[in-house]
C-alpha cells in the first residue's frame, strides 16, 4: 500500500518476475518503493538472463506508468470505420461492456462458431496461450492468427527448426562453436529469442575466438560486429546455401557419413517416383545393408552395420537411389558460378565460405564432456527472419539447414543447438518431461511444441474449413488470407462462410504489422463486431467496437513465461522455471486479459471446456486437475500448475517469494542427438506426399497450387521482386527488426523513443552511399520510396556503406499515426505499407508472406 | 452394454451440431470401438477430423476417458462406467498453434 505523507518506514521491495516487453520473457526483479515501481533490473539469480536486461526491459516502467494507456472500457459511437476515423469512444462500466460483448459472441456461437476470428500477438505473447486458446477452443472456432507473427517471422524458420531440431529455433553452441555462419539473423546480438543471455554467450564465444560470418543485405546488429560481413542480394540466401552444399559434397567430398546414416533419412531407398521403397510387410522404409548385400527395414536390429549412403542401381528389382545420392546429384546444378549470378557474392567467396565451414566442422572428431565422449562439430549455419521471409521461405530454410546436416553439426557440441527440445524434468518431480520420439518412418516428432499442430508429421491435406486454408496447407502456421486483398475470392472459391462476423483481438496492431494498411483496413471493415483487449488505443482499435483495458506485464500473474523450446537459453547450465507476478496492483479499471476471458467464458457458458483445455495445456493430473464444473480463480489455476510441476512445497506462495525454481541441465538433454533413436529428413518425401494429397483437393475447387514447391529437395525460387522487369524499380526494399524496439508495441515508450532518436538508423531509410550518389540523393534528404503497385512511403535517408548497393533497409515497425500514441506518432518509417498482402506474395507451402519489395527511390522534392 | 456419454469440444461443429452424444456399446468395447461407432453415426467428415488415414488420432485431437488423457496409439482401452453408471469420454479438437 502507498504510504503517502509518511516519511518512515517506507516499503522497499524487490519482486522477482519476468519481462514481457518482447517475446524473450527474460527474468527480472522489480524495485518497488511505497507501492511505486522505481526500477527494473535483470534477475541475477535466473539463468534466463543472469541479471542482464536490454533497453526494452529496463524501459518497461514507462509502459506501466504511461499516461496514454487506456484505463476504462470504451464502446464505439461512430459507426463509420476507417484509417484515421475517430471511433467516438464512450466510457462504460466493465459490467456493461462484458454484457454487450457476451451477448454478441453468444449469437455468433449459436449461428456458427467459425464466424468468430481471434487475433493475438507474438510481441508479448506468453499469456496468450492460456487466455486466448483457452477461450478459442471451447468456443469452437478454428480461426486464429498471430497478426503479422508467423508471416513475418517464423512460418519457415520455426517450422524447419521444429522438423530438424525439435525446437522453435536454434543457436550456435556458443561455448564450443568455432565458426558460426549466419543467414539474415542477429542471434546473440540483442535480437531473437533469449536475447540477453545469448548476447553474453556470443560475446564470450567471440573473445574465445569463434569466427562469425554474417550473410545479410545490411551490416547491422550481428554483421556489424562480425569477423566478416557478406553482402547478399535480398532474398537469395538459398542460392548461396545450396551452392555451398554442392561444394561440400561434390568438390570437397566432405560429409559426416556416420551421422547421416544413423540420424537422418539419407540412407533411405527412394524409387523413381520420389517415394521411399518400403518393406512390403511392415511398410517401413528400406535401407541398403552393404555387408549383407540386401535391403532391410531402416530399424532392422539384424543390420550388420550402419545403413549404406549409396545403393546398387536395382534393389528388389526396383531402380533405386538413396536420399543421400539424390541430394548429392540434385545440388550439382547449384554451382558457385550460378549462385554468384543470383546472390552477387563473388565465386571465390562462396567457395572459401564452403571450405571454411567444412574445415571448421572437424568431421569425425569427438570431445569429452562430463566423462561422455560426444561428436564435436564446432561449426553451424543459423538462419532466421531475414532468410526465411520470402516466397521461397520453406526451401530457403531447408537449404541452409542442410549445411548443418551434411557435416553432422546438429545438437552436438559446437554445432547448431535447438532450444532445449529434451527435458527430463526437475529431480524431485521429473517434470516438465518432453523428449522427441520417432514416427513409423523413423523420423523425429517433437516432444514439445507451442500448439497442437506439430511441424512433423504434418496432418494430411483435406478440404479447407478455416479462414487461412490450414487444412489444405498443413505447413502454414499463419496465412495472409486473414487480411489479404484476395480473401473474398478465395473463400468464395472454397464455399466458405467468411468474412467472419466477430473478431476478438489481444494486443495486436494488425493495421501496422501485416502489410499495407489499406488492405488490412478493408478486411477489418467487413467484420461487423470487433473487440480489442489492449493497453493502448492505437491504429487497430480505430476499427474496434469495444476496447477493454488490459493490465501490462508488471500487473499480472502468469505461471509459465518461459516454455523450454521458446525462450529458455540453450546449452549447458541450469534449467529455470520463473513466474510472472504483479509488481503493483493494476489501476482500478484495468483487468488481466486471462481473467477477462474466464469471465466471458462463464457468461457464454464454456467454462467446462476452458477448464479441460487448461488441464490439457498444462498437463494437469490428479490431484491438480481442474474439475470442469468448478469455477476457479486464475490464482488457483496458477497454484495448481506450479504444484503439479514442482510439488506441494513449491506452490504459488513459494514462487511469489522466490520467483523461480532452477536445477542443473544434463549433458544428454543439451547434446541429445547421439542419445536418441530419431532421424531427421534430409530428403522430404513427406512433402511430395503432401503435395500429391493436396493437388486433387485444389483441383476440385479450381484453386491453383504451385506443385513445384512440393518436391523433396530444395531449390532457390525468385521472389516477385526478383521477377519485376521494370528497370525503374531498381532497389530491393526490406525491413529489419530494430533491437531498440519490439515491433510496433514499444514505439510509444518514451525512453525507447529517445534511444531510437539518437540511433541514426532506427527512424530512417538506409541506402548505399554509392547508389545514392548516382541518384543525387544526400544524407538526410527526405526521400520517397515507391513500389510498382504505386504504394509509397516517405522518410529521411541515412547513407551507409554498410548496405548492399541494391538494398534499401528500414527498421520496422515505426510510422504510427494514432492520435492516442503521441510519443510514437510521426516517428520513423512504416515500411509494411509497401507490402502486398495476397497469395501471389506467399510461399506456396507455408504461406509465408514475402516481405521484400522492388522499389524506386527519389528525393521527395522532385 | 455400456452407456457412454461423449462430450465434444473445439472445432467439431462442421462435422456435428451437438455438443455431446449418448450411446450404448457392447461390453468390452474400447475407445477405438467407440470412435468407430461415432464415425458411423456422424459420417466420414467426423472420422476424417478425428483420425488419420492410418487410423491414428490427428495430432490436434485429445481423447480423455474419465479424467485420463489417452496417448495416441493406446486407444484400445476398455470403456468403463463411472460411479454414475455411464462411461465418460471427451473428444477435444485443439486449435492451431501461434506464430512467432
Interface residues (C-beta under 8 A of the other chain):
Chain A: X23 X112 X113 X114 X120 X122 X125 X128 X129 X133 X136 X137 X138 X140 X141 X142 X144 X145 X146 X149 X150 X151 X153 X154 X155 X158 X168 X440 X449 X450 X451 X452 X453 X454 X457 X459 X460 X462 X465 X466 X470 X477 X478 X566 X608 X609 X612 X613 X616 X621 X622 X625
Chain B: X7 X9 X10 X11 X12 X13 X14 X48 X52 X53 X54 X58 X59 X60 X62 X64 X67 X69 X90 X92 X93 X94 X95 X96 X97 X98 X99 X100
